[in-house]
Amino acid sequence: MCSDDTAKRQAKEIRSGKPGANLYNSAKPKSQSVNLGLELYVTRLVTYAVVLLVLGLTGCKVGWLIDRVAPDAIRDGKSYFEELRQRKVDQIVQSFDPGADKNSLRSDLGKVIALIPQQEPLGVETLGATAECKGSGVCTKLVTLEYRYPDRWILFQVTVSNRTGRYAITDLSIKPESMPLESINQFTLREKSWLHYAILLMALFSAGLAFYAFVLCIRTPIQKRKWLWIILTIIGFGKLGIEWSSGELWYKVLHISILPAGWGFDPDSPFMYVSIPAGAILFLLLRNHLRRMGTPALPITATPPTTSADQTESDSGQ
């Protein structure tokens, strides 16, 4: 049992920071506070993606969420449709790529406009909005909208690109339907083959593993570039997909996708894809190593040697 003088001396050393005191600095690294904003931003993006996947599998409409994720592309797509509906041919021609043949374009636009009623639609549903950018800075956006009329539905799809320095229309299409696309191509498991179930199970496993690694990465103490590891956990490599209506398989070997599983719609059929959750697998393999690098050393307290005088004083105190 230590005397009061010994305890006071040790407490004084701890306060003064001298050798023999706690050598571990418990202050949080600055990198943690710097990375906090990036972690919250990535968390928000992943939350949107997970909600999209869940709503798609449960058959809920997701147009309202796509509108929030890609508001500019959706707004421009609706503006182009209004120009077609109001027969503003000259204005819509100016929105096309400057390299397009104007005479041929006017002739084709006349056929497209004939399919659109002049009356205002009863409603519009956003079916999809995608963007693909290359290293040169050229981006291509694809927007799919569905307009509802009393006797028909109009499927409108427009593609824009900034390869000329500004975004311009490179392609658009109009397709009248007797019923909404959601009814024509329902995302259902009824009367589906074993390939549909195999892709679905692989997609759920891949997405689940990525989500598990994502949450685990947030909770793991990593000193350097933690935000980069968080992003890496949701990256997939390769792509295997299935057209949900026809059961046709397709694949891309050299492909990197954000989220290793997902679903979507094209004008002909909904589809589902799955990728190898390479980022999640890599993180789980290296997690223990990263944790050892990120976890500070345990507090070290050196107890000064007890002299014979201290021992005699301690005995006398007892």
Backbone bond lengths (Angstrom), bond angles and torsions (degrees), N, CA, C in turn:
res aa  C-N    CA-C-N  psi(-1)  N-CA   C-N-CA  omega(-1)  CA-C   N-CA-C  phi
1 M - - - 1.470 - - 1.518 109.52 -
2 C 1.307 120.03 128.29 1.446 124.56 -175.40 1.521 110.03 -81.31
3 S 1.353 115.43 149.36 1.455 120.32 177.46 1.515 110.20 -78.02
4 D 1.340 115.69 169.49 1.458 120.39 178.98 1.513 111.04 -64.72
5 D 1.345 117.63 -35.49 1.468 120.81 -179.09 1.522 110.69 -66.15
6 T 1.326 116.69 -39.52 1.464 120.03 179.29 1.518 110.88 -65.82
7 A 1.314 117.33 -43.84 1.463 121.30 179.12 1.522 111.29 -63.36
8 K 1.359 116.19 -40.45 1.461 119.26 179.37 1.523 110.88 -65.65
9 R 1.379 116.85 -38.20 1.455 119.83 -179.99 1.527 111.25 -65.04
10 Q 1.335 116.95 -40.88 1.460 120.42 178.92 1.538 111.00 -66.52
11 A 1.334 116.28 -39.95 1.465 119.53 178.68 1.525 110.86 -64.56
12 K 1.355 117.60 -37.59 1.459 121.54 178.68 1.522 110.88 -65.43
13 E 1.348 116.14 -39.40 1.462 119.55 179.34 1.524 111.59 -65.96
14 I 1.323 116.29 -37.43 1.465 119.80 179.16 1.518 110.97 -65.51
15 R 1.333 117.55 -40.70 1.456 121.02 179.55 1.520 111.85 -68.67
16 S 1.339 116.64 -36.31 1.465 120.07 -176.61 1.513 113.05 -82.23
17 G 1.347 118.04 -16.15 1.461 120.96 179.48 1.506 113.06 78.84
18 K 1.299 120.24 17.37 1.457 123.32 178.99 1.514 110.41 -74.36
19 P 1.376 117.00 164.47 1.464 119.74 174.09 1.509 109.79 -55.47
20 G 1.295 114.46 139.11 1.450 119.30 -174.82 1.511 110.59 102.31
21 A 1.330 115.91 -14.84 1.456 119.75 176.74 1.518 109.37 -91.71
22 N 1.352 117.52 -175.56 1.458 122.76 178.38 1.527 108.58 -68.99
23 L 1.343 117.23 114.86 1.451 122.26 -175.28 1.514 112.54 -85.43
24 Y 1.304 118.91 -2.86 1.471 122.37 -176.49 1.517 110.04 -94.16
25 N 1.313 116.33 125.75 1.460 121.18 176.84 1.517 108.23 -86.88
26 S 1.311 117.80 113.30 1.460 121.48 -172.75 1.524 112.94 -84.02
27 A 1.339 119.10 2.93 1.469 120.22 179.69 1.511 110.37 -66.14
28 K 1.311 117.28 141.81 1.462 121.79 -179.25 1.519 109.91 -71.24
29 P 1.342 118.14 137.70 1.462 120.34 177.36 1.524 110.49 -60.40
30 K 1.332 115.44 147.21 1.459 119.96 179.36 1.516 111.66 -64.50
31 S 1.334 116.99 -28.76 1.461 119.95 -176.94 1.519 111.38 -62.82
32 Q 1.352 116.99 -28.67 1.458 118.98 -179.70 1.522 110.91 -66.13
33 S 1.342 116.66 -42.53 1.458 118.90 179.55 1.523 111.55 -70.32
34 V 1.342 117.74 -33.90 1.460 120.74 178.91 1.514 111.02 -66.84
35 N 1.348 116.25 -39.55 1.463 120.47 -176.59 1.519 112.83 -80.60
36 L 1.333 118.34 -9.94 1.460 120.40 -174.56 1.520 111.44 -62.09
37 G 1.344 117.15 -42.96 1.459 119.93 179.76 1.509 112.38 -63.13
38 L 1.343 117.61 -40.88 1.459 121.19 178.91 1.519 110.90 -65.99
39 E 1.336 116.87 -38.97 1.458 120.22 179.46 1.529 110.16 -63.42
40 L 1.332 117.35 -41.56 1.459 120.39 179.39 1.526 110.82 -66.15
41 Y 1.349 117.25 -36.66 1.464 120.72 179.68 1.521 110.37 -66.80
42 V 1.334 116.46 -45.66 1.466 120.09 179.21 1.524 110.08 -64.51
43 T 1.338 116.59 -39.28 1.461 120.25 178.13 1.526 111.39 -59.70
44 R 1.338 116.94 -39.74 1.461 120.93 179.82 1.527 111.09 -65.93
45 L 1.351 116.73 -42.00 1.453 120.13 178.86 1.523 111.60 -62.99
46 V 1.330 115.86 -44.43 1.461 119.57 179.98 1.519 110.70 -65.50
47 T 1.336 117.06 -36.23 1.462 120.08 177.78 1.516 110.98 -61.09
48 Y 1.346 116.85 -44.49 1.467 120.42 176.21 1.518 111.09 -58.36
49 A 1.349 116.16 -44.98 1.460 119.99 -177.29 1.525 111.45 -64.98
50 V 1.337 116.59 -42.50 1.467 120.05 179.68 1.525 110.77 -64.62
51 V 1.342 117.12 -40.95 1.465 120.26 178.21 1.519 110.80 -62.91
52 L 1.336 116.79 -39.82 1.463 120.56 177.05 1.519 111.20 -59.43
53 L 1.347 116.92 -46.02 1.458 120.85 -178.64 1.520 111.09 -63.95
54 V 1.338 116.58 -44.97 1.467 120.00 -178.45 1.524 110.98 -64.94
55 L 1.334 117.24 -44.68 1.459 120.14 179.74 1.519 111.27 -63.93
56 G 1.319 116.83 -36.37 1.462 119.82 179.13 1.512 112.00 -66.23
57 L 1.323 117.02 -41.55 1.463 120.39 -178.87 1.518 111.60 -71.07
58 T 1.337 116.69 -25.32 1.463 119.21 -179.63 1.521 112.51 -93.57
59 G 1.352 116.76 -1.45 1.460 119.90 176.24 1.508 114.57 84.44
60 C 1.326 118.83 12.07 1.456 120.95 -179.96 1.527 110.11 -83.15
61 K 1.346 115.45 154.07 1.451 120.01 178.47 1.527 109.65 -77.82
62 V 1.339 115.66 140.51 1.459 120.50 -175.15 1.524 111.83 -121.61
63 G 1.337 117.62 12.05 1.453 119.71 -178.79 1.515 112.79 -59.04
64 W 1.335 116.79 -38.81 1.462 120.36 -178.85 1.521 111.19 -62.79
65 L 1.351 117.70 -33.53 1.456 120.55 -179.32 1.520 111.14 -77.90
66 I 1.348 117.03 -37.13 1.463 120.23 176.96 1.522 109.62 -63.46
67 D 1.331 117.07 -37.33 1.460 120.42 178.69 1.526 111.05 -60.23
68 R 1.322 117.09 -33.29 1.454 120.45 -179.91 1.517 111.59 -78.77
69 V 1.322 116.94 -33.78 1.456 120.36 -177.70 1.530 111.05 -75.90
70 A 1.346 118.15 -39.86 1.468 121.79 -177.15 1.526 110.12 -128.88
71 P 1.323 118.84 65.96 1.476 120.56 -174.48 1.525 113.20 -67.24
72 D 1.331 118.14 -37.94 1.467 120.56 -176.80 1.524 111.54 -65.62
73 A 1.333 116.47 -46.25 1.466 120.38 -178.82 1.532 110.52 -64.05
74 I 1.316 117.40 -39.83 1.464 120.89 179.96 1.524 110.42 -67.31
75 R 1.325 116.66 -42.77 1.470 120.22 -179.91 1.523 111.13 -61.98
76 D 1.334 117.39 -43.52 1.462 120.37 179.06 1.527 111.27 -65.11
77 G 1.333 117.21 -39.93 1.460 120.47 178.91 1.519 112.07 -61.40
78 K 1.316 117.05 -42.99 1.458 121.02 178.41 1.532 111.19 -66.19
79 S 1.322 116.29 -35.12 1.468 119.94 179.04 1.529 110.71 -66.10
80 Y 1.335 117.27 -39.95 1.465 120.21 178.47 1.530 111.23 -64.13
81 F 1.326 115.92 -39.78 1.464 118.89 179.77 1.525 110.47 -64.77
82 E 1.333 117.29 -40.63 1.464 120.45 179.37 1.527 111.18 -62.23
83 E 1.323 116.91 -37.93 1.467 119.64 177.99 1.527 110.57 -64.33
84 L 1.336 116.61 -37.60 1.466 119.65 177.10 1.528 110.83 -68.69
85 R 1.320 116.97 -43.01 1.463 120.42 -177.89 1.520 111.43 -64.17
86 Q 1.325 116.32 -35.91 1.465 120.75 -178.91 1.528 112.63 -89.03
87 R 1.341 115.88 8.64 1.473 122.18 176.09 1.526 112.99 59.87
88 K 1.327 117.55 36.12 1.467 121.98 176.88 1.529 108.86 -88.69
89 V 1.323 115.06 73.85 1.465 120.94 -173.60 1.522 111.41 -63.30
90 D 1.324 117.57 -47.25 1.461 120.84 -177.87 1.534 111.53 -60.19
91 Q 1.330 115.96 -39.16 1.457 120.20 -178.22 1.523 111.53 -69.87
92 I 1.329 116.64 -40.47 1.461 119.25 179.81 1.528 110.67 -71.62
93 V 1.329 117.76 -32.17 1.466 120.66 177.11 1.519 110.32 -62.99
94 Q 1.328 117.81 -38.75 1.461 121.35 178.78 1.519 112.60 -66.01
95 S 1.328 117.02 -20.53 1.467 120.90 179.76 1.525 112.44 -84.04
96 F 1.341 117.45 -8.78 1.456 120.78 179.74 1.525 111.35 -81.77
97 D 1.324 114.14 166.99 1.457 121.75 176.69 1.534 108.94 -57.00
98 P 1.350 118.41 133.01 1.467 120.59 -179.28 1.526 113.94 -58.42
99 G 1.317 117.82 -23.34 1.451 120.50 -178.64 1.513 114.34 -81.15
100 A 1.323 117.95 -4.09 1.468 120.90 -178.67 1.524 111.14 -73.78
101 D 1.331 115.48 147.81 1.470 121.63 177.58 1.530 108.54 -73.41
102 K 1.327 117.31 112.19 1.455 121.75 -173.78 1.534 112.50 -63.90
103 N 1.320 117.00 -41.61 1.467 120.17 -178.30 1.528 111.39 -64.52
104 S 1.333 115.49 -47.88 1.461 119.71 178.01 1.521 110.87 -64.55
105 L 1.325 115.36 -35.84 1.466 120.26 -179.46 1.524 111.19 -64.94
106 R 1.316 117.65 -42.94 1.458 120.60 178.88 1.525 111.62 -62.65
107 S 1.325 116.31 -38.14 1.464 119.96 178.91 1.526 110.97 -65.92
108 D 1.338 116.36 -43.19 1.470 120.18 179.86 1.521 111.19 -68.34
109 L 1.332 116.84 -37.57 1.456 119.92 179.52 1.523 111.56 -64.71
110 G 1.325 116.67 -32.31 1.461 119.56 177.19 1.516 111.83 -61.60
111 K 1.328 117.09 -39.21 1.470 120.86 178.33 1.527 110.86 -69.33
112 V 1.329 115.72 -37.03 1.464 119.72 179.70 1.526 110.99 -68.51
113 I 1.330 116.54 -44.63 1.460 120.99 -177.77 1.526 111.32 -63.13
114 A 1.333 117.01 -32.46 1.467 120.46 -179.40 1.523 112.01 -62.79
115 L 1.340 117.99 -20.63 1.465 121.46 -179.43 1.525 112.99 -86.86
116 I 1.333 117.01 -7.91 1.460 120.85 -175.73 1.530 109.73 -105.84
117 P 1.335 118.24 122.93 1.474 120.17 175.73 1.532 110.53 -64.72
118 Q 1.300 116.47 146.69 1.464 120.55 -179.99 1.523 112.83 -76.34
119 Q 1.319 116.59 -21.75 1.458 119.55 -179.74 1.526 110.28 -69.48
120 E 1.323 115.88 157.92 1.458 120.25 179.06 1.527 110.06 -69.67
121 P 1.326 117.36 139.47 1.472 119.85 179.00 1.525 110.95 -69.63
122 L 1.330 115.27 156.84 1.468 120.36 177.84 1.520 112.29 -75.70
123 G 1.318 115.91 -22.88 1.461 119.75 -179.49 1.514 110.42 -176.82
124 V 1.323 115.89 168.83 1.467 121.83 178.93 1.521 108.61 -140.42
125 E 1.323 115.94 138.87 1.463 122.69 179.70 1.525 108.81 -122.84
126 T 1.327 116.70 130.38 1.462 121.74 176.62 1.526 109.06 -83.91
127 L 1.321 116.20 118.24 1.462 120.92 -178.75 1.517 112.85 -96.59
128 G 1.319 117.58 -25.69 1.455 118.38 -179.15 1.514 112.31 -175.57
129 A 1.333 115.11 154.75 1.460 122.45 175.31 1.520 107.40 -154.14
130 T 1.328 116.67 117.22 1.455 121.03 -178.44 1.518 109.77 -127.31
131 A 1.323 116.54 157.40 1.459 122.69 178.18 1.524 108.96 -141.01
132 E 1.305 115.76 139.42 1.463 121.94 178.01 1.523 108.52 -133.92
133 C 1.336 116.71 123.24 1.459 122.11 -177.47 1.529 109.83 -119.37
134 K 1.315 115.90 140.75 1.456 122.34 177.92 1.520 109.25 -101.55
135 G 1.329 114.36 168.94 1.453 119.50 -178.19 1.511 113.57 -62.46
136 S 1.325 117.75 -24.48 1.455 121.62 179.44 1.519 112.75 -75.69
137 G 1.317 117.62 -5.38 1.453 121.43 -179.06 1.513 114.10 94.16
138 V 1.325 117.72 0.08 1.458 122.02 178.76 1.522 108.99 -81.10
139 C 1.324 116.61 124.41 1.466 121.65 -178.97 1.524 110.08 -119.32
140 T 1.322 115.54 143.62 1.462 122.34 177.57 1.527 108.23 -123.69
141 K 1.345 115.94 129.64 1.462 121.27 -179.33 1.522 109.67 -117.96
142 L 1.317 115.49 138.97 1.463 122.22 178.92 1.524 109.00 -124.10
143 V 1.320 117.14 124.79 1.464 122.61 -178.49 1.525 108.57 -122.01
144 T 1.337 116.32 133.25 1.458 122.15 178.25 1.523 109.11 -121.62
145 L 1.324 116.78 121.50 1.459 123.33 -179.09 1.525 109.51 -124.70
146 E 1.329 116.03 149.84 1.462 121.48 177.69 1.524 108.83 -125.42
147 Y 1.352 115.92 118.72 1.463 121.73 -178.82 1.526 109.81 -102.08
148 R 1.329 114.95 136.68 1.469 121.01 -177.11 1.519 110.44 -104.54
149 Y 1.339 115.94 128.02 1.466 123.71 175.85 1.529 108.54 -121.20
150 P 1.313 118.67 166.79 1.467 120.01 -177.46 1.528 113.98 -57.81
151 D 1.322 117.80 -34.95 1.460 120.21 -174.65 1.521 114.12 -117.19
152 R 1.333 117.16 2.88 1.468 118.76 -177.63 1.528 110.73 -164.23
153 W 1.318 114.21 172.01 1.462 122.34 172.30 1.525 107.20 -123.23
154 I 1.309 117.09 141.48 1.461 122.60 179.30 1.528 108.94 -114.13
155 L 1.340 115.77 119.73 1.462 121.16 176.85 1.527 108.05 -93.69
156 F 1.324 116.24 116.15 1.467 122.46 -176.35 1.522 109.60 -114.87
157 Q 1.334 115.44 127.78 1.461 120.79 -179.03 1.523 108.81 -132.48
158 V 1.335 116.84 128.99 1.462 121.88 -178.07 1.526 109.29 -133.18
159 T 1.323 115.47 138.86 1.463 123.01 178.38 1.522 109.00 -118.25
160 V 1.325 116.97 130.08 1.467 122.18 178.51 1.521 109.35 -125.36
161 S 1.332 115.94 153.25 1.460 122.05 -179.63 1.522 109.57 -145.51
162 N 1.333 116.15 151.63 1.473 121.40 179.14 1.524 111.79 -107.38
163 R 1.310 117.65 27.67 1.468 120.77 -177.14 1.521 112.40 -67.06
164 T 1.328 118.24 -18.74 1.468 121.29 177.74 1.527 112.14 -96.67
165 G 1.309 117.26 7.09 1.464 121.03 -179.23 1.505 113.76 104.40
166 R 1.310 118.25 -19.55 1.465 122.94 175.21 1.527 107.96 -141.43
167 Y 1.328 115.84 157.57 1.462 119.35 -178.99 1.526 110.09 -71.96
168 A 1.342 114.93 128.38 1.458 121.65 179.47 1.520 108.36 -141.04
169 I 1.323 115.89 154.63 1.462 121.27 -179.06 1.533 109.95 -71.62
170 T 1.309 115.83 129.61 1.466 120.27 174.42 1.528 111.96 -108.10
171 D 1.343 116.81 -19.83 1.462 119.83 179.08 1.527 108.89 -165.65
172 L 1.318 115.77 146.92 1.461 120.62 172.03 1.532 108.60 -150.71
173 S 1.315 114.69 154.19 1.467 119.59 -178.36 1.519 110.01 -145.62
174 I 1.327 115.67 149.97 1.464 123.81 177.79 1.529 107.28 -126.30
175 K 1.333 115.84 131.50 1.463 119.68 -179.91 1.533 109.65 -137.63
176 P 1.346 118.01 107.29 1.471 120.30 176.67 1.530 110.94 -70.85
177 E 1.330 116.15 142.80 1.459 122.13 179.22 1.528 108.87 -133.29
178 S 1.335 115.46 151.40 1.458 120.23 178.30 1.523 112.48 -85.16
179 M 1.322 116.65 -13.25 1.458 122.05 177.47 1.522 108.40 -149.80
180 P 1.342 118.22 162.26 1.466 119.95 -178.25 1.528 112.06 -64.28
181 L 1.311 115.09 151.99 1.461 120.83 -179.25 1.523 111.54 -60.24
182 E 1.325 115.52 -31.82 1.466 119.80 179.24 1.524 111.42 -60.22
183 S 1.337 116.79 -35.91 1.466 120.67 179.06 1.524 111.43 -78.85
184 I 1.336 116.33 -34.02 1.464 119.74 -179.57 1.519 111.36 -69.88
185 N 1.320 115.91 -44.74 1.466 121.12 -176.96 1.525 109.30 -120.90
186 Q 1.300 116.80 73.27 1.452 120.49 179.43 1.528 110.71 -73.38
187 F 1.337 113.92 141.57 1.465 119.98 176.56 1.530 107.64 -85.01
188 T 1.333 116.44 83.62 1.451 121.35 -175.54 1.515 110.64 -127.84
189 L 1.329 116.10 159.96 1.469 121.65 177.77 1.528 112.03 -98.90
190 R 1.308 117.82 2.54 1.460 120.46 -179.33 1.524 111.14 -68.89
191 E 1.322 115.14 131.56 1.457 122.91 175.69 1.523 112.25 55.83
192 K 1.329 116.66 39.48 1.456 121.50 177.61 1.528 110.02 -101.67
193 S 1.326 115.73 154.58 1.457 121.81 -176.83 1.523 110.59 -82.08
194 W 1.338 114.62 175.02 1.468 119.13 179.40 1.530 110.73 -66.51
195 L 1.352 117.58 -23.92 1.462 119.78 177.43 1.527 111.07 -65.25
196 H 1.334 116.27 -39.85 1.464 119.49 177.18 1.530 110.79 -60.26
197 Y 1.332 116.24 -45.49 1.460 120.06 -179.38 1.527 111.12 -67.21
198 A 1.335 116.73 -36.53 1.463 120.28 -179.98 1.530 110.66 -64.88
199 I 1.338 116.58 -45.64 1.465 119.89 178.77 1.524 110.44 -64.32
200 L 1.333 116.81 -40.99 1.461 120.73 -179.87 1.520 111.06 -62.25
201 L 1.333 117.59 -45.74 1.461 120.95 -179.61 1.524 111.30 -65.34
202 M 1.339 116.23 -41.31 1.464 119.05 177.69 1.523 111.30 -64.75
203 A 1.340 116.41 -37.67 1.464 120.01 179.09 1.533 110.83 -65.93
204 L 1.323 117.01 -43.41 1.463 120.15 178.51 1.523 111.42 -64.09
205 F 1.338 116.77 -41.52 1.469 119.96 178.85 1.526 110.71 -65.17
206 S 1.335 116.67 -45.69 1.460 120.33 -178.26 1.521 111.41 -64.29
207 A 1.346 116.37 -44.76 1.464 120.06 178.76 1.530 111.10 -66.21
208 G 1.336 117.07 -38.75 1.459 120.30 178.72 1.515 112.41 -64.94
209 L 1.341 116.38 -41.63 1.470 120.09 179.00 1.525 110.47 -65.41
210 A 1.331 116.26 -40.55 1.463 119.77 179.02 1.528 111.00 -65.36
211 F 1.334 116.77 -41.71 1.466 120.21 -179.97 1.531 110.64 -66.22
212 Y 1.347 116.99 -39.52 1.464 120.97 177.58 1.530 110.41 -62.46
213 A 1.347 117.05 -46.25 1.465 120.73 179.11 1.518 111.30 -65.19
214 F 1.335 116.86 -35.88 1.455 121.48 179.30 1.525 111.11 -62.17
215 V 1.316 117.07 -49.69 1.467 121.16 179.70 1.520 110.65 -65.28
216 L 1.346 116.19 -41.35 1.460 120.63 -179.65 1.522 110.56 -64.15
217 C 1.323 117.09 -36.52 1.466 120.43 179.96 1.524 110.90 -66.43
218 I 1.336 116.57 -39.23 1.466 119.47 177.75 1.528 111.01 -62.02
219 R 1.321 116.81 -35.87 1.468 121.42 -176.91 1.524 113.09 -85.68
220 T 1.325 117.78 -8.06 1.461 121.32 -177.36 1.522 110.39 -90.90
221 P 1.340 118.24 129.12 1.472 119.89 177.91 1.530 110.91 -72.35
222 I 1.333 116.19 110.55 1.463 122.46 177.84 1.520 107.08 -124.97
223 Q 1.323 116.42 125.87 1.452 120.36 -173.54 1.525 113.15 -75.58
224 K 1.337 117.92 -41.57 1.455 121.27 -172.33 1.525 111.29 -117.52
225 R 1.324 115.15 133.18 1.464 123.25 173.48 1.527 113.03 53.51
226 K 1.309 116.61 45.26 1.454 119.72 178.61 1.521 111.27 -64.64
227 W 1.327 117.45 -37.14 1.464 121.37 179.85 1.525 110.59 -60.66
228 L 1.362 116.69 -33.67 1.455 119.79 179.97 1.531 110.80 -69.89
229 W 1.316 116.85 -37.23 1.468 120.25 177.47 1.529 110.69 -68.78
230 I 1.331 116.72 -35.04 1.466 120.01 178.08 1.527 110.24 -62.12
231 I 1.327 115.89 -45.78 1.471 119.78 177.55 1.518 110.76 -63.07
232 L 1.327 116.82 -40.24 1.464 121.12 -176.68 1.524 112.16 -62.48
233 T 1.328 117.18 -30.75 1.472 119.46 -177.34 1.518 112.90 -66.00
234 I 1.326 118.28 -20.38 1.473 120.50 -178.36 1.527 112.09 -106.25
235 I 1.332 117.06 14.16 1.458 121.62 -179.98 1.530 109.58 -93.18
236 G 1.319 116.17 133.94 1.461 121.70 176.70 1.516 111.02 -114.27
237 F 1.330 115.78 151.75 1.472 121.16 179.95 1.526 109.19 -119.30
238 G 1.343 114.77 136.04 1.457 119.28 -175.76 1.521 110.45 77.29
239 K 1.323 115.93 170.22 1.463 118.76 -179.14 1.528 109.64 -156.95
240 L 1.321 115.67 123.23 1.464 122.66 175.24 1.518 107.31 -122.73
241 G 1.343 115.86 121.42 1.451 119.76 -176.24 1.510 112.75 -129.69
242 I 1.326 115.32 166.91 1.460 121.82 179.04 1.523 109.11 -139.58
243 E 1.329 115.99 132.72 1.458 120.70 172.44 1.532 107.59 -74.52
244 W 1.312 116.12 117.19 1.464 120.25 -167.75 1.520 112.83 -65.87
245 S 1.303 118.27 -32.10 1.471 120.17 -178.20 1.517 112.36 -79.27
246 S 1.338 116.92 -44.77 1.465 120.55 -175.51 1.521 113.62 -93.92
247 G 1.338 118.23 -20.53 1.458 121.18 -177.11 1.516 113.58 80.37
248 E 1.321 117.65 11.39 1.465 121.59 -179.64 1.528 109.99 -74.98
249 L 1.342 115.55 131.56 1.460 121.48 179.84 1.525 110.15 -92.53
250 W 1.318 116.62 148.81 1.459 122.58 172.90 1.522 107.89 -147.67
251 Y 1.318 115.93 159.32 1.462 119.38 -176.48 1.529 110.32 -151.45
252 K 1.324 114.23 157.61 1.462 123.79 173.28 1.521 107.26 -134.65
253 V 1.311 116.39 119.71 1.465 120.24 -176.22 1.524 110.82 -76.84
254 L 1.316 117.08 -55.45 1.463 121.60 -178.63 1.529 108.86 -93.04
255 H 1.305 115.06 84.87 1.469 120.06 -177.22 1.522 109.03 -148.16
256 I 1.333 115.57 135.84 1.466 121.95 176.12 1.521 107.72 -117.44
257 S 1.317 116.19 126.88 1.460 121.15 -177.54 1.517 110.91 -125.67
258 I 1.327 115.46 144.10 1.462 120.71 171.47 1.520 107.04 -83.38
259 L 1.290 115.80 119.55 1.465 126.72 -168.23 1.536 108.86 81.50
260 P 1.309 116.91 121.51 1.468 121.03 -177.83 1.519 113.88 -78.83
261 A 1.313 118.30 6.91 1.460 121.66 176.60 1.518 108.09 -157.33
262 G 1.333 115.66 150.80 1.456 118.50 179.92 1.514 111.36 -176.62
263 W 1.302 115.62 -176.49 1.447 121.97 -178.95 1.523 107.70 -147.26
264 G 1.326 116.24 167.97 1.455 119.86 179.45 1.513 111.02 -174.49
265 F 1.312 115.35 -179.51 1.468 122.31 179.81 1.520 109.14 -124.99
266 D 1.314 115.97 141.61 1.451 121.79 164.56 1.537 106.48 -123.37
267 P 1.322 118.64 174.16 1.465 119.04 -174.51 1.523 114.28 -60.09
268 D 1.315 118.35 -23.05 1.456 120.53 -175.55 1.528 113.78 -98.72
269 S 1.329 117.52 -33.80 1.459 118.86 -173.27 1.515 110.54 -165.87
270 P 1.339 117.41 149.60 1.464 118.98 169.10 1.520 109.31 -71.75
271 F 1.303 116.61 157.96 1.462 120.59 -179.71 1.524 109.54 -141.40
272 M 1.327 114.83 159.51 1.453 122.17 174.87 1.521 108.30 -133.10
273 Y 1.317 116.68 143.68 1.463 120.27 179.93 1.520 110.39 -134.51
274 V 1.307 115.05 159.91 1.455 122.45 176.78 1.521 108.31 -140.76
275 S 1.323 116.11 142.13 1.460 122.86 177.08 1.524 109.22 -125.16
276 I 1.315 116.16 163.08 1.466 120.39 174.58 1.528 108.36 -73.02
277 P 1.339 119.01 122.64 1.470 120.32 -179.79 1.523 110.87 -74.26
278 A 1.339 115.61 65.76 1.464 120.92 -173.10 1.519 111.83 -61.64
279 G 1.341 117.11 -41.19 1.455 119.69 -179.79 1.516 112.89 -63.63
280 A 1.335 116.80 -42.08 1.467 120.53 179.16 1.530 110.87 -65.57
281 I 1.325 116.57 -41.91 1.463 120.56 179.85 1.529 110.41 -63.20
282 L 1.341 116.27 -43.76 1.464 120.28 -179.91 1.524 111.05 -62.40
283 F 1.326 116.82 -42.71 1.462 119.29 179.63 1.524 111.55 -64.19
284 L 1.338 116.95 -44.42 1.467 119.97 -178.69 1.522 111.20 -63.56
285 L 1.329 117.58 -33.82 1.465 120.72 178.05 1.528 111.94 -70.53
286 L 1.334 116.50 -33.97 1.464 120.99 -175.69 1.527 113.05 -101.33
287 R 1.321 117.75 4.01 1.461 119.85 -172.64 1.525 112.63 -60.90
288 N 1.329 117.25 -45.75 1.462 119.55 -179.09 1.526 111.43 -61.30
289 H 1.325 116.30 -39.13 1.463 119.99 177.85 1.525 110.94 -66.12
290 L 1.328 117.22 -44.06 1.459 120.50 178.84 1.525 111.93 -65.49
291 R 1.324 115.80 -35.53 1.467 119.52 179.82 1.517 111.02 -68.30
292 R 1.346 116.67 -38.81 1.469 119.29 177.80 1.525 111.07 -65.33
293 M 1.346 115.73 -35.66 1.463 119.28 177.77 1.518 111.79 -72.20
294 G 1.322 116.95 -31.66 1.454 120.49 -175.79 1.509 114.62 -90.21
295 T 1.346 117.14 -18.81 1.461 120.51 -178.54 1.516 109.91 -87.09
296 P 1.320 118.59 123.41 1.459 120.97 -179.97 1.520 111.12 -68.12
297 A 1.327 114.55 159.78 1.465 119.82 179.87 1.518 110.30 -64.07
298 L 1.314 115.90 153.01 1.457 121.37 178.86 1.519 110.50 -67.63
299 P 1.316 118.01 149.75 1.465 120.00 178.07 1.514 111.06 -57.55
300 I 1.327 116.34 135.80 1.463 122.13 -179.18 1.517 107.46 -114.65
301 T 1.281 116.32 121.02 1.458 121.34 179.05 1.508 108.65 -119.33
302 A 1.297 114.51 116.70 1.469 119.71 -179.70 1.518 108.64 -94.06
303 T 1.292 116.46 123.84 1.456 122.12 179.31 1.512 108.84 -91.08
304 P 1.302 118.86 121.60 1.471 120.51 -179.19 1.517 110.29 -62.32
305 P 1.315 116.42 144.31 1.471 119.69 -179.77 1.522 111.30 -61.08
306 T 1.284 115.73 142.25 1.465 121.94 -179.87 1.518 109.49 -86.05
307 T 1.314 115.79 121.34 1.465 121.04 179.78 1.513 109.72 -82.13
308 S 1.315 114.99 169.34 1.464 119.38 179.61 1.521 110.98 -65.51
309 A 1.375 116.10 -32.90 1.469 119.11 178.81 1.517 111.22 -67.12
310 D 1.358 115.67 -40.92 1.466 119.00 178.00 1.512 111.05 -64.37
311 Q 1.381 115.40 -39.57 1.452 118.43 179.51 1.518 111.85 -63.52
312 T 1.364 115.62 -40.36 1.465 119.23 179.05 1.519 110.49 -65.93
313 E 1.392 116.25 -40.49 1.457 120.35 178.53 1.514 111.47 -64.25
314 S 1.351 116.52 -37.73 1.457 121.08 179.27 1.502 110.31 -66.43
315 D 1.332 116.83 -43.94 1.476 120.41 178.56 1.501 112.21 -61.89
316 S 1.335 114.54 -38.60 1.463 117.19 -179.00 1.521 110.76 -70.77
317 G 1.366 116.04 -31.53 1.458 119.86 178.51 1.515 111.21 -68.55
318 Q 1.335 116.50 -32.00 1.469 118.81 178.31 1.523 110.72 -70.69
